[in-house]
Amino acid sequence: LTVLNAGRRYLQAQELSGKVFVTSGLGGMSGAQAKAAVIAGCVGIIAEVDEAALLKRHKQGWLMEISNNLDHCIGRLREARKNKIALSLGYHGNVVDLWERLVYELDTTGELLVDLGSDQTSCHNPFNGGYYPVQLGFEEGKQLLSSNPGKFRTLVQESLKRHVAAINKLADKGMFFWDYGNAFLLEAQRAGADVAKKGANKTEFRYPSYVQHIMG
């Protein structure tokens, strides 16, 4: 319902075939995102750093494909988008790399490959394993979290700034991003990312919330 309503409200689309939804997280509640993309009929690319979560969703049948190769992911995205095939593709990697690759595609080809975007990393707990920084692999990140939590925190905040910078570039070209109630925008703001709503008070963000704006 969230994905469908986002399409209806922000794309003025009653059905989402040929539309692309990019997000992250295949763990607890976030695991439903892959299933939702296919039910909605769109192309869903969901990034996840933890291979165990990807394999679990794939075994369940909620995730149709898995890849750790961004070239392959972009190729499958283009193919499914062109042919209006419903697809849930799990990218085994950091969502920041995926967002930055989509910016690269926009910059080099002029093509906006994503229509809808969100995030379901556990940003209510970003410094204790809920969000892994793009600068490190998953295992490296776990080791740093254990050995030097202060450095881990710094890398998370740097990663959040990169994360938002990429989303902002795509949103400026017409992609519609929303907050999924996971404190992503709040933590990004605390990290110094550009998420404030222009001309509004400090508690308002430039992107809508699924509670008030999509489901409300």
PyMOL commands that place a pseudoatom at each C-alpha (Angstrom):
pseudoatom trace, name=CA, resn=LEU, resi=1, chain=A, elem=C, hetatm=0, pos=[0.000, 0.000, 0.000]
pseudoatom trace, name=CA, resn=THR, resi=2, chain=A, elem=C, hetatm=0, pos=[2.839, 2.403, 0.756]
pseudoatom trace, name=CA, resn=VAL, resi=3, chain=A, elem=C, hetatm=0, pos=[4.484, 1.851, -2.626]
pseudoatom trace, name=CA, resn=LEU, resi=4, chain=A, elem=C, hetatm=0, pos=[1.194, 2.001, -4.506]
pseudoatom trace, name=CA, resn=ASN, resi=5, chain=A, elem=C, hetatm=0, pos=[0.091, 5.154, -2.694]
pseudoatom trace, name=CA, resn=ALA, resi=6, chain=A, elem=C, hetatm=0, pos=[3.469, 6.805, -3.296]
pseudoatom trace, name=CA, resn=GLY, resi=7, chain=A, elem=C, hetatm=0, pos=[3.002, 6.088, -7.007]
pseudoatom trace, name=CA, resn=ARG, resi=8, chain=A, elem=C, hetatm=0, pos=[-0.530, 7.442, -7.003]
pseudoatom trace, name=CA, resn=ARG, resi=9, chain=A, elem=C, hetatm=0, pos=[0.313, 10.584, -5.090]
pseudoatom trace, name=CA, resn=TYR, resi=10, chain=A, elem=C, hetatm=0, pos=[3.741, 11.501, -6.435]
pseudoatom trace, name=CA, resn=LEU, resi=11, chain=A, elem=C, hetatm=0, pos=[3.802, 9.955, -9.914]
pseudoatom trace, name=CA, resn=GLN, resi=12, chain=A, elem=C, hetatm=0, pos=[0.074, 10.294, -10.624]
pseudoatom trace, name=CA, resn=ALA, resi=13, chain=A, elem=C, hetatm=0, pos=[0.275, 6.635, -11.649]
pseudoatom trace, name=CA, resn=GLN, resi=14, chain=A, elem=C, hetatm=0, pos=[-2.531, 4.207, -10.942]
pseudoatom trace, name=CA, resn=GLU, resi=15, chain=A, elem=C, hetatm=0, pos=[-0.266, 1.269, -11.754]
pseudoatom trace, name=CA, resn=LEU, resi=16, chain=A, elem=C, hetatm=0, pos=[3.489, 1.012, -11.476]
pseudoatom trace, name=CA, resn=SER, resi=17, chain=A, elem=C, hetatm=0, pos=[4.640, -1.282, -14.273]
pseudoatom trace, name=CA, resn=GLY, resi=18, chain=A, elem=C, hetatm=0, pos=[7.872, 0.061, -15.704]
pseudoatom trace, name=CA, resn=LYS, resi=19, chain=A, elem=C, hetatm=0, pos=[8.512, 2.211, -12.619]
pseudoatom trace, name=CA, resn=VAL, resi=20, chain=A, elem=C, hetatm=0, pos=[11.586, 1.692, -10.442]
pseudoatom trace, name=CA, resn=PHE, resi=21, chain=A, elem=C, hetatm=0, pos=[11.642, 1.683, -6.635]
pseudoatom trace, name=CA, resn=VAL, resi=22, chain=A, elem=C, hetatm=0, pos=[15.036, 1.785, -4.883]
pseudoatom trace, name=CA, resn=THR, resi=23, chain=A, elem=C, hetatm=0, pos=[15.428, 1.218, -1.163]
pseudoatom trace, name=CA, resn=SER, resi=24, chain=A, elem=C, hetatm=0, pos=[17.486, -0.681, 1.398]
pseudoatom trace, name=CA, resn=GLY, resi=25, chain=A, elem=C, hetatm=0, pos=[16.976, -3.229, 4.127]
pseudoatom trace, name=CA, resn=LEU, resi=26, chain=A, elem=C, hetatm=0, pos=[15.834, -6.854, 3.945]
pseudoatom trace, name=CA, resn=GLY, resi=27, chain=A, elem=C, hetatm=0, pos=[15.887, -7.655, 7.635]
pseudoatom trace, name=CA, resn=GLY, resi=28, chain=A, elem=C, hetatm=0, pos=[12.819, -7.597, 9.894]
pseudoatom trace, name=CA, resn=MET, resi=29, chain=A, elem=C, hetatm=0, pos=[9.971, -5.354, 8.755]
pseudoatom trace, name=CA, resn=SER, resi=30, chain=A, elem=C, hetatm=0, pos=[12.075, -4.116, 5.838]
pseudoatom trace, name=CA, resn=GLY, resi=31, chain=A, elem=C, hetatm=0, pos=[12.100, -7.618, 4.323]
pseudoatom trace, name=CA, resn=ALA, resi=32, chain=A, elem=C, hetatm=0, pos=[8.598, -7.009, 2.981]
pseudoatom trace, name=CA, resn=GLN, resi=33, chain=A, elem=C, hetatm=0, pos=[9.859, -4.357, 0.555]
pseudoatom trace, name=CA, resn=ALA, resi=34, chain=A, elem=C, hetatm=0, pos=[10.902, -6.896, -2.069]
pseudoatom trace, name=CA, resn=LYS, resi=35, chain=A, elem=C, hetatm=0, pos=[7.494, -8.580, -1.955]
pseudoatom trace, name=CA, resn=ALA, resi=36, chain=A, elem=C, hetatm=0, pos=[5.758, -5.200, -2.075]
pseudoatom trace, name=CA, resn=ALA, resi=37, chain=A, elem=C, hetatm=0, pos=[7.590, -4.168, -5.249]
pseudoatom trace, name=CA, resn=VAL, resi=38, chain=A, elem=C, hetatm=0, pos=[6.410, -7.262, -7.112]
pseudoatom trace, name=CA, resn=ILE, resi=39, chain=A, elem=C, hetatm=0, pos=[2.836, -6.995, -5.805]
pseudoatom trace, name=CA, resn=ALA, resi=40, chain=A, elem=C, hetatm=0, pos=[2.804, -3.370, -6.965]
pseudoatom trace, name=CA, resn=GLY, resi=41, chain=A, elem=C, hetatm=0, pos=[4.145, -4.453, -10.358]
pseudoatom trace, name=CA, resn=CYS, resi=42, chain=A, elem=C, hetatm=0, pos=[7.271, -2.321, -10.334]
pseudoatom trace, name=CA, resn=VAL, resi=43, chain=A, elem=C, hetatm=0, pos=[11.005, -2.942, -10.475]
pseudoatom trace, name=CA, resn=GLY, resi=44, chain=A, elem=C, hetatm=0, pos=[12.351, -3.062, -6.928]
pseudoatom trace, name=CA, resn=ILE, resi=45, chain=A, elem=C, hetatm=0, pos=[16.081, -2.853, -6.225]
pseudoatom trace, name=CA, resn=ILE, resi=46, chain=A, elem=C, hetatm=0, pos=[16.748, -3.395, -2.528]
pseudoatom trace, name=CA, resn=ALA, resi=47, chain=A, elem=C, hetatm=0, pos=[20.262, -3.060, -1.102]
pseudoatom trace, name=CA, resn=GLU, resi=48, chain=A, elem=C, hetatm=0, pos=[21.346, -5.113, 1.901]
pseudoatom trace, name=CA, resn=VAL, resi=49, chain=A, elem=C, hetatm=0, pos=[24.834, -5.445, 3.411]
pseudoatom trace, name=CA, resn=ASP, resi=50, chain=A, elem=C, hetatm=0, pos=[24.101, -8.678, 5.281]
pseudoatom trace, name=CA, resn=GLU, resi=51, chain=A, elem=C, hetatm=0, pos=[24.168, -11.667, 2.930]
pseudoatom trace, name=CA, resn=ALA, resi=52, chain=A, elem=C, hetatm=0, pos=[22.259, -13.813, 5.447]
pseudoatom trace, name=CA, resn=ALA, resi=53, chain=A, elem=C, hetatm=0, pos=[19.246, -11.501, 5.168]
pseudoatom trace, name=CA, resn=LEU, resi=54, chain=A, elem=C, hetatm=0, pos=[19.363, -11.609, 1.368]
pseudoatom trace, name=CA, resn=LEU, resi=55, chain=A, elem=C, hetatm=0, pos=[19.549, -15.401, 1.296]
pseudoatom trace, name=CA, resn=LYS, resi=56, chain=A, elem=C, hetatm=0, pos=[16.666, -15.686, 3.755]
pseudoatom trace, name=CA, resn=ARG, resi=57, chain=A, elem=C, hetatm=0, pos=[14.376, -13.499, 1.641]
pseudoatom trace, name=CA, resn=HIS, resi=58, chain=A, elem=C, hetatm=0, pos=[15.415, -15.316, -1.527]
pseudoatom trace, name=CA, resn=LYS, resi=59, chain=A, elem=C, hetatm=0, pos=[14.698, -18.703, 0.059]
pseudoatom trace, name=CA, resn=GLN, resi=60, chain=A, elem=C, hetatm=0, pos=[11.277, -17.417, 1.141]
pseudoatom trace, name=CA, resn=GLY, resi=61, chain=A, elem=C, hetatm=0, pos=[10.522, -16.433, -2.436]
pseudoatom trace, name=CA, resn=TRP, resi=62, chain=A, elem=C, hetatm=0, pos=[10.115, -12.781, -1.477]
pseudoatom trace, name=CA, resn=LEU, resi=63, chain=A, elem=C, hetatm=0, pos=[13.256, -11.797, -3.393]
pseudoatom trace, name=CA, resn=MET, resi=64, chain=A, elem=C, hetatm=0, pos=[13.479, -12.974, -7.005]
pseudoatom trace, name=CA, resn=GLU, resi=65, chain=A, elem=C, hetatm=0, pos=[17.178, -12.367, -7.686]
pseudoatom trace, name=CA, resn=ILE, resi=66, chain=A, elem=C, hetatm=0, pos=[20.416, -11.528, -5.859]
pseudoatom trace, name=CA, resn=SER, resi=67, chain=A, elem=C, hetatm=0, pos=[23.527, -9.821, -7.220]
pseudoatom trace, name=CA, resn=ASN, resi=68, chain=A, elem=C, hetatm=0, pos=[26.645, -8.225, -5.754]
pseudoatom trace, name=CA, resn=ASN, resi=69, chain=A, elem=C, hetatm=0, pos=[27.532, -6.581, -9.071]
pseudoatom trace, name=CA, resn=LEU, resi=70, chain=A, elem=C, hetatm=0, pos=[26.298, -3.049, -9.748]
pseudoatom trace, name=CA, resn=ASP, resi=71, chain=A, elem=C, hetatm=0, pos=[26.806, -3.360, -13.516]
pseudoatom trace, name=CA, resn=HIS, resi=72, chain=A, elem=C, hetatm=0, pos=[24.517, -6.393, -13.476]
pseudoatom trace, name=CA, resn=CYS, resi=73, chain=A, elem=C, hetatm=0, pos=[21.955, -4.608, -11.290]
pseudoatom trace, name=CA, resn=ILE, resi=74, chain=A, elem=C, hetatm=0, pos=[21.788, -1.606, -13.613]
pseudoatom trace, name=CA, resn=GLY, resi=75, chain=A, elem=C, hetatm=0, pos=[21.489, -3.898, -16.638]
pseudoatom trace, name=CA, resn=ARG, resi=76, chain=A, elem=C, hetatm=0, pos=[18.623, -5.853, -15.071]
pseudoatom trace, name=CA, resn=LEU, resi=77, chain=A, elem=C, hetatm=0, pos=[16.961, -2.610, -13.980]
pseudoatom trace, name=CA, resn=ARG, resi=78, chain=A, elem=C, hetatm=0, pos=[17.055, -1.235, -17.528]
pseudoatom trace, name=CA, resn=GLU, resi=79, chain=A, elem=C, hetatm=0, pos=[15.785, -4.503, -19.010]
pseudoatom trace, name=CA, resn=ALA, resi=80, chain=A, elem=C, hetatm=0, pos=[12.903, -4.927, -16.560]
pseudoatom trace, name=CA, resn=ARG, resi=81, chain=A, elem=C, hetatm=0, pos=[11.984, -1.251, -16.792]
pseudoatom trace, name=CA, resn=LYS, resi=82, chain=A, elem=C, hetatm=0, pos=[11.887, -1.316, -20.592]
pseudoatom trace, name=CA, resn=ASN, resi=83, chain=A, elem=C, hetatm=0, pos=[9.809, -4.503, -20.728]
pseudoatom trace, name=CA, resn=LYS, resi=84, chain=A, elem=C, hetatm=0, pos=[7.619, -3.533, -17.747]
pseudoatom trace, name=CA, resn=ILE, resi=85, chain=A, elem=C, hetatm=0, pos=[8.485, -6.706, -15.853]
pseudoatom trace, name=CA, resn=ALA, resi=86, chain=A, elem=C, hetatm=0, pos=[7.836, -6.870, -12.115]
pseudoatom trace, name=CA, resn=LEU, resi=87, chain=A, elem=C, hetatm=0, pos=[11.147, -7.647, -10.433]
pseudoatom trace, name=CA, resn=SER, resi=88, chain=A, elem=C, hetatm=0, pos=[12.623, -7.742, -6.946]
pseudoatom trace, name=CA, resn=LEU, resi=89, chain=A, elem=C, hetatm=0, pos=[16.408, -7.680, -7.117]
pseudoatom trace, name=CA, resn=GLY, resi=90, chain=A, elem=C, hetatm=0, pos=[18.510, -7.749, -3.985]
pseudoatom trace, name=CA, resn=TYR, resi=91, chain=A, elem=C, hetatm=0, pos=[21.813, -5.911, -4.277]
pseudoatom trace, name=CA, resn=HIS, resi=92, chain=A, elem=C, hetatm=0, pos=[24.342, -7.396, -1.874]
pseudoatom trace, name=CA, resn=GLY, resi=93, chain=A, elem=C, hetatm=0, pos=[26.167, -4.200, -1.013]
pseudoatom trace, name=CA, resn=ASN, resi=94, chain=A, elem=C, hetatm=0, pos=[25.743, -0.774, 0.510]
pseudoatom trace, name=CA, resn=VAL, resi=95, chain=A, elem=C, hetatm=0, pos=[22.800, 1.300, -0.631]
pseudoatom trace, name=CA, resn=VAL, resi=96, chain=A, elem=C, hetatm=0, pos=[25.013, 4.407, -0.823]
pseudoatom trace, name=CA, resn=ASP, resi=97, chain=A, elem=C, hetatm=0, pos=[27.005, 2.731, -3.615]
pseudoatom trace, name=CA, resn=LEU, resi=98, chain=A, elem=C, hetatm=0, pos=[23.730, 1.993, -5.399]
pseudoatom trace, name=CA, resn=TRP, resi=99, chain=A, elem=C, hetatm=0, pos=[22.453, 5.569, -5.068]
pseudoatom trace, name=CA, resn=GLU, resi=100, chain=A, elem=C, hetatm=0, pos=[25.789, 6.988, -6.229]
pseudoatom trace, name=CA, resn=ARG, resi=101, chain=A, elem=C, hetatm=0, pos=[25.798, 4.644, -9.229]
pseudoatom trace, name=CA, resn=LEU, resi=102, chain=A, elem=C, hetatm=0, pos=[22.328, 5.910, -10.171]
pseudoatom trace, name=CA, resn=VAL, resi=103, chain=A, elem=C, hetatm=0, pos=[23.693, 9.468, -9.976]
pseudoatom trace, name=CA, resn=TYR, resi=104, chain=A, elem=C, hetatm=0, pos=[26.588, 8.407, -12.221]
pseudoatom trace, name=CA, resn=GLU, resi=105, chain=A, elem=C, hetatm=0, pos=[24.131, 6.985, -14.768]
pseudoatom trace, name=CA, resn=LEU, resi=106, chain=A, elem=C, hetatm=0, pos=[22.181, 10.251, -14.676]
pseudoatom trace, name=CA, resn=ASP, resi=107, chain=A, elem=C, hetatm=0, pos=[25.326, 12.332, -15.113]
pseudoatom trace, name=CA, resn=THR, resi=108, chain=A, elem=C, hetatm=0, pos=[26.755, 10.239, -17.954]
pseudoatom trace, name=CA, resn=THR, resi=109, chain=A, elem=C, hetatm=0, pos=[23.613, 9.262, -19.899]
pseudoatom trace, name=CA, resn=GLY, resi=110, chain=A, elem=C, hetatm=0, pos=[21.050, 11.857, -18.827]
pseudoatom trace, name=CA, resn=GLU, resi=111, chain=A, elem=C, hetatm=0, pos=[18.793, 8.981, -17.814]
pseudoatom trace, name=CA, resn=LEU, resi=112, chain=A, elem=C, hetatm=0, pos=[16.898, 9.042, -14.515]
pseudoatom trace, name=CA, resn=LEU, resi=113, chain=A, elem=C, hetatm=0, pos=[16.580, 5.328, -13.759]
pseudoatom trace, name=CA, resn=VAL, resi=114, chain=A, elem=C, hetatm=0, pos=[14.625, 5.556, -10.513]
pseudoatom trace, name=CA, resn=ASP, resi=115, chain=A, elem=C, hetatm=0, pos=[11.102, 6.861, -9.916]
pseudoatom trace, name=CA, resn=LEU, resi=116, chain=A, elem=C, hetatm=0, pos=[10.511, 6.130, -6.225]
pseudoatom trace, name=CA, resn=GLY, resi=117, chain=A, elem=C, hetatm=0, pos=[12.993, 5.855, -3.363]
pseudoatom trace, name=CA, resn=SER, resi=118, chain=A, elem=C, hetatm=0, pos=[13.037, 5.201, 0.355]
pseudoatom trace, name=CA, resn=ASP, resi=119, chain=A, elem=C, hetatm=0, pos=[15.158, 3.632, 3.076]
pseudoatom trace, name=CA, resn=GLN, resi=120, chain=A, elem=C, hetatm=0, pos=[14.579, 1.035, 5.764]
pseudoatom trace, name=CA, resn=THR, resi=121, chain=A, elem=C, hetatm=0, pos=[17.953, 0.733, 7.417]
pseudoatom trace, name=CA, resn=SER, resi=122, chain=A, elem=C, hetatm=0, pos=[17.586, 0.766, 11.217]
pseudoatom trace, name=CA, resn=CYS, resi=123, chain=A, elem=C, hetatm=0, pos=[18.479, 4.428, 11.685]
pseudoatom trace, name=CA, resn=HIS, resi=124, chain=A, elem=C, hetatm=0, pos=[16.779, 4.500, 15.065]
pseudoatom trace, name=CA, resn=ASN, resi=125, chain=A, elem=C, hetatm=0, pos=[19.941, 2.614, 16.101]
pseudoatom trace, name=CA, resn=PRO, resi=126, chain=A, elem=C, hetatm=0, pos=[22.561, 3.806, 13.596]
pseudoatom trace, name=CA, resn=PHE, resi=127, chain=A, elem=C, hetatm=0, pos=[25.707, 3.519, 15.708]
pseudoatom trace, name=CA, resn=ASN, resi=128, chain=A, elem=C, hetatm=0, pos=[25.206, -0.004, 16.993]
pseudoatom trace, name=CA, resn=GLY, resi=129, chain=A, elem=C, hetatm=0, pos=[24.730, -1.976, 13.777]
pseudoatom trace, name=CA, resn=GLY, resi=130, chain=A, elem=C, hetatm=0, pos=[21.515, -0.491, 12.427]
pseudoatom trace, name=CA, resn=TYR, resi=131, chain=A, elem=C, hetatm=0, pos=[23.334, 1.333, 9.630]
pseudoatom trace, name=CA, resn=TYR, resi=132, chain=A, elem=C, hetatm=0, pos=[26.661, 0.295, 8.089]
pseudoatom trace, name=CA, resn=PRO, resi=133, chain=A, elem=C, hetatm=0, pos=[28.903, 2.977, 6.552]
pseudoatom trace, name=CA, resn=VAL, resi=134, chain=A, elem=C, hetatm=0, pos=[29.678, 2.761, 2.851]
pseudoatom trace, name=CA, resn=GLN, resi=135, chain=A, elem=C, hetatm=0, pos=[33.425, 3.234, 3.457]
pseudoatom trace, name=CA, resn=LEU, resi=136, chain=A, elem=C, hetatm=0, pos=[33.740, -0.304, 4.872]
pseudoatom trace, name=CA, resn=GLY, resi=137, chain=A, elem=C, hetatm=0, pos=[32.558, -3.782, 3.948]
pseudoatom trace, name=CA, resn=PHE, resi=138, chain=A, elem=C, hetatm=0, pos=[30.074, -5.497, 6.250]
pseudoatom trace, name=CA, resn=GLU, resi=139, chain=A, elem=C, hetatm=0, pos=[32.635, -7.613, 8.135]
pseudoatom trace, name=CA, resn=GLU, resi=140, chain=A, elem=C, hetatm=0, pos=[35.070, -4.679, 8.407]
pseudoatom trace, name=CA, resn=GLY, resi=141, chain=A, elem=C, hetatm=0, pos=[32.251, -2.553, 9.758]
pseudoatom trace, name=CA, resn=LYS, resi=142, chain=A, elem=C, hetatm=0, pos=[31.367, -5.117, 12.408]
pseudoatom trace, name=CA, resn=GLN, resi=143, chain=A, elem=C, hetatm=0, pos=[35.005, -5.308, 13.508]
pseudoatom trace, name=CA, resn=LEU, resi=144, chain=A, elem=C, hetatm=0, pos=[35.320, -1.515, 13.734]
pseudoatom trace, name=CA, resn=LEU, resi=145, chain=A, elem=C, hetatm=0, pos=[32.061, -1.262, 15.659]
pseudoatom trace, name=CA, resn=SER, resi=146, chain=A, elem=C, hetatm=0, pos=[33.530, -3.626, 18.223]
pseudoatom trace, name=CA, resn=SER, resi=147, chain=A, elem=C, hetatm=0, pos=[37.042, -2.173, 18.366]
pseudoatom trace, name=CA, resn=ASN, resi=148, chain=A, elem=C, hetatm=0, pos=[36.445, 1.554, 17.879]
pseudoatom trace, name=CA, resn=PRO, resi=149, chain=A, elem=C, hetatm=0, pos=[32.787, 2.627, 18.183]
pseudoatom trace, name=CA, resn=GLY, resi=150, chain=A, elem=C, hetatm=0, pos=[33.733, 6.320, 18.043]
pseudoatom trace, name=CA, resn=LYS, resi=151, chain=A, elem=C, hetatm=0, pos=[35.372, 5.912, 14.639]
pseudoatom trace, name=CA, resn=PHE, resi=152, chain=A, elem=C, hetatm=0, pos=[32.409, 3.800, 13.491]
pseudoatom trace, name=CA, resn=ARG, resi=153, chain=A, elem=C, hetatm=0, pos=[30.051, 6.628, 14.481]
pseudoatom trace, name=CA, resn=THR, resi=154, chain=A, elem=C, hetatm=0, pos=[32.098, 9.164, 12.505]
pseudoatom trace, name=CA, resn=LEU, resi=155, chain=A, elem=C, hetatm=0, pos=[32.038, 6.948, 9.397]
pseudoatom trace, name=CA, resn=VAL, resi=156, chain=A, elem=C, hetatm=0, pos=[28.273, 6.431, 9.724]
pseudoatom trace, name=CA, resn=GLN, resi=157, chain=A, elem=C, hetatm=0, pos=[27.699, 10.180, 9.776]
pseudoatom trace, name=CA, resn=GLU, resi=158, chain=A, elem=C, hetatm=0, pos=[29.975, 10.694, 6.762]
pseudoatom trace, name=CA, resn=SER, resi=159, chain=A, elem=C, hetatm=0, pos=[28.115, 7.915, 4.970]
pseudoatom trace, name=CA, resn=LEU, resi=160, chain=A, elem=C, hetatm=0, pos=[24.733, 9.475, 5.767]
pseudoatom trace, name=CA, resn=LYS, resi=161, chain=A, elem=C, hetatm=0, pos=[25.881, 12.744, 4.196]
pseudoatom trace, name=CA, resn=ARG, resi=162, chain=A, elem=C, hetatm=0, pos=[26.907, 10.927, 1.008]
pseudoatom trace, name=CA, resn=HIS, resi=163, chain=A, elem=C, hetatm=0, pos=[23.654, 8.963, 1.110]
pseudoatom trace, name=CA, resn=VAL, resi=164, chain=A, elem=C, hetatm=0, pos=[21.541, 12.136, 1.199]
pseudoatom trace, name=CA, resn=ALA, resi=165, chain=A, elem=C, hetatm=0, pos=[23.684, 13.981, -1.362]
pseudoatom trace, name=CA, resn=ALA, resi=166, chain=A, elem=C, hetatm=0, pos=[22.999, 11.247, -3.932]
pseudoatom trace, name=CA, resn=ILE, resi=167, chain=A, elem=C, hetatm=0, pos=[19.280, 11.132, -3.150]
pseudoatom trace, name=CA, resn=ASN, resi=168, chain=A, elem=C, hetatm=0, pos=[19.053, 14.922, -3.434]
pseudoatom trace, name=CA, resn=LYS, resi=169, chain=A, elem=C, hetatm=0, pos=[20.605, 14.918, -6.924]
pseudoatom trace, name=CA, resn=LEU, resi=170, chain=A, elem=C, hetatm=0, pos=[18.121, 12.314, -8.148]
pseudoatom trace, name=CA, resn=ALA, resi=171, chain=A, elem=C, hetatm=0, pos=[15.183, 13.987, -6.421]
pseudoatom trace, name=CA, resn=ASP, resi=172, chain=A, elem=C, hetatm=0, pos=[16.071, 17.281, -8.088]
pseudoatom trace, name=CA, resn=LYS, resi=173, chain=A, elem=C, hetatm=0, pos=[15.514, 15.511, -11.423]
pseudoatom trace, name=CA, resn=GLY, resi=174, chain=A, elem=C, hetatm=0, pos=[12.127, 14.060, -10.493]
pseudoatom trace, name=CA, resn=MET, resi=175, chain=A, elem=C, hetatm=0, pos=[12.630, 11.012, -8.282]
pseudoatom trace, name=CA, resn=PHE, resi=176, chain=A, elem=C, hetatm=0, pos=[10.237, 10.947, -5.319]
pseudoatom trace, name=CA, resn=PHE, resi=177, chain=A, elem=C, hetatm=0, pos=[11.776, 9.931, -2.000]
pseudoatom trace, name=CA, resn=TRP, resi=178, chain=A, elem=C, hetatm=0, pos=[9.984, 9.398, 1.287]
pseudoatom trace, name=CA, resn=ASP, resi=179, chain=A, elem=C, hetatm=0, pos=[10.913, 8.617, 4.858]
pseudoatom trace, name=CA, resn=TYR, resi=180, chain=A, elem=C, hetatm=0, pos=[9.762, 5.184, 6.016]
pseudoatom trace, name=CA, resn=GLY, resi=181, chain=A, elem=C, hetatm=0, pos=[9.580, 6.030, 9.711]
pseudoatom trace, name=CA, resn=ASN, resi=182, chain=A, elem=C, hetatm=0, pos=[13.061, 4.675, 10.470]
pseudoatom trace, name=CA, resn=ALA, resi=183, chain=A, elem=C, hetatm=0, pos=[14.641, 7.965, 11.648]
pseudoatom trace, name=CA, resn=PHE, resi=184, chain=A, elem=C, hetatm=0, pos=[16.743, 8.170, 8.467]
pseudoatom trace, name=CA, resn=LEU, resi=185, chain=A, elem=C, hetatm=0, pos=[16.084, 11.878, 7.913]
pseudoatom trace, name=CA, resn=LEU, resi=186, chain=A, elem=C, hetatm=0, pos=[16.541, 12.704, 11.582]
pseudoatom trace, name=CA, resn=GLU, resi=187, chain=A, elem=C, hetatm=0, pos=[19.940, 10.987, 11.811]
pseudoatom trace, name=CA, resn=ALA, resi=188, chain=A, elem=C, hetatm=0, pos=[20.987, 12.425, 8.461]
pseudoatom trace, name=CA, resn=GLN, resi=189, chain=A, elem=C, hetatm=0, pos=[20.137, 15.898, 9.779]
pseudoatom trace, name=CA, resn=ARG, resi=190, chain=A, elem=C, hetatm=0, pos=[22.145, 15.257, 12.945]
pseudoatom trace, name=CA, resn=ALA, resi=191, chain=A, elem=C, hetatm=0, pos=[25.068, 14.207, 10.739]
pseudoatom trace, name=CA, resn=GLY, resi=192, chain=A, elem=C, hetatm=0, pos=[24.907, 17.517, 8.868]
pseudoatom trace, name=CA, resn=ALA, resi=193, chain=A, elem=C, hetatm=0, pos=[23.228, 16.291, 5.675]
pseudoatom trace, name=CA, resn=ASP, resi=194, chain=A, elem=C, hetatm=0, pos=[21.094, 18.622, 3.590]
pseudoatom trace, name=CA, resn=VAL, resi=195, chain=A, elem=C, hetatm=0, pos=[17.599, 17.385, 4.477]
pseudoatom trace, name=CA, resn=ALA, resi=196, chain=A, elem=C, hetatm=0, pos=[15.971, 20.568, 5.783]
pseudoatom trace, name=CA, resn=LYS, resi=197, chain=A, elem=C, hetatm=0, pos=[12.874, 21.883, 4.068]
pseudoatom trace, name=CA, resn=LYS, resi=198, chain=A, elem=C, hetatm=0, pos=[13.673, 25.236, 2.513]
pseudoatom trace, name=CA, resn=GLY, resi=199, chain=A, elem=C, hetatm=0, pos=[11.893, 28.121, 4.217]
pseudoatom trace, name=CA, resn=ALA, resi=200, chain=A, elem=C, hetatm=0, pos=[10.475, 25.917, 6.980]
pseudoatom trace, name=CA, resn=ASN, resi=201, chain=A, elem=C, hetatm=0, pos=[11.366, 25.379, 10.613]
pseudoatom trace, name=CA, resn=LYS, resi=202, chain=A, elem=C, hetatm=0, pos=[14.137, 23.008, 11.640]
pseudoatom trace, name=CA, resn=THR, resi=203, chain=A, elem=C, hetatm=0, pos=[11.762, 20.158, 12.441]
pseudoatom trace, name=CA, resn=GLU, resi=204, chain=A, elem=C, hetatm=0, pos=[10.495, 19.935, 8.842]
pseudoatom trace, name=CA, resn=PHE, resi=205, chain=A, elem=C, hetatm=0, pos=[12.278, 17.855, 6.233]
pseudoatom trace, name=CA, resn=ARG, resi=206, chain=A, elem=C, hetatm=0, pos=[12.430, 18.235, 2.470]
pseudoatom trace, name=CA, resn=TYR, resi=207, chain=A, elem=C, hetatm=0, pos=[11.051, 14.708, 2.011]
pseudoatom trace, name=CA, resn=PRO, resi=208, chain=A, elem=C, hetatm=0, pos=[7.633, 13.454, 3.135]
pseudoatom trace, name=CA, resn=SER, resi=209, chain=A, elem=C, hetatm=0, pos=[6.872, 10.816, 5.719]
pseudoatom trace, name=CA, resn=TYR, resi=210, chain=A, elem=C, hetatm=0, pos=[4.952, 7.691, 4.792]
pseudoatom trace, name=CA, resn=VAL, resi=211, chain=A, elem=C, hetatm=0, pos=[2.736, 8.159, 7.859]
pseudoatom trace, name=CA, resn=GLN, resi=212, chain=A, elem=C, hetatm=0, pos=[1.433, 11.685, 7.271]
pseudoatom trace, name=CA, resn=HIS, resi=213, chain=A, elem=C, hetatm=0, pos=[1.861, 12.078, 3.528]
pseudoatom trace, name=CA, resn=ILE, resi=214, chain=A, elem=C, hetatm=0, pos=[1.322, 8.653, 1.997]
pseudoatom trace, name=CA, resn=MET, resi=215, chain=A, elem=C, hetatm=0, pos=[-0.744, 6.518, 4.354]
pseudoatom trace, name=CA, resn=GLY, resi=216, chain=A, elem=C, hetatm=0, pos=[-2.430, 9.348, 6.296]
for i in range(1, 216): cmd.bond("trace and resi %d" % i, "trace and resi %d" % (i + 1))
show_as sticks, trace
zoom trace
